[in-house]
Amino acid sequence: MNRECSLYDDLEKVLISAEEIQDAVRRLGERVSLDYAGRAPVFVCILKGAAVFFSDLMREVSLPLTTDFMAISSYGSSTKTSGVVRILKDLDHDVLDKDVLVVEDIVDSGLTLSYIKKVLHERGARSVRLATLLDKPVRRRTELEVDYACFRIPNEFVVGYGLDYQEKYRNLPLIGVLHPRIYMEEA
């Protein structure tokens, strides 16, 4: 991607480079392959933000796996969670007696993933683990164990590699801190 493009102008700084992401995803894929050895997990992608991470991660896993997708709403077009979680697109397949790995782009408040984990357990999943590209524990509003995280990040508003602000910036190959001038009008 052309670093001269206007998307880069909206970043205050680059937090995680594309190369660092690729290395972390490769290492996580190796770890997941070891942890799920002998099993065929269901990878559940939380749309839209996790799609890029999900695609890269599953190619690094050397196991038979199946995929499914969920779309969840807890933010709308805001930068802050509403605290209300809604399933906009549900799974296409049953998870009864399956090992499920939920793949998310970022975990901050933990409300969305706590809800999803509860729902999947209620549907009879054998196990439910969480994998995220970015973990922002300082923003946690509920008790939640993240099983796999590529990076722990500070409390900054980040975009890129699938993460967006008002549906923009998902196509950046890195994680950048969005300049506050872009979203301050909302405050």
Secondary structure, 3 states (H helix, E strand, C coil): CCCCCHHHHCEEEEEECHHHHHHHHHHHHHHHHHHCCCCCCEEEEEECCCHHHHHHHHHCCCCCCEEEEEEEECCCCCCCCCCCCEEEECCCCCCCCCEEEEEEEEECCCHHHHHHHHHHHHCCCCEEEEEEEEECHHHCCCCCCCCEEEEECCCCCEEECCECECCECCCCCCEEEECHHHHHHHC
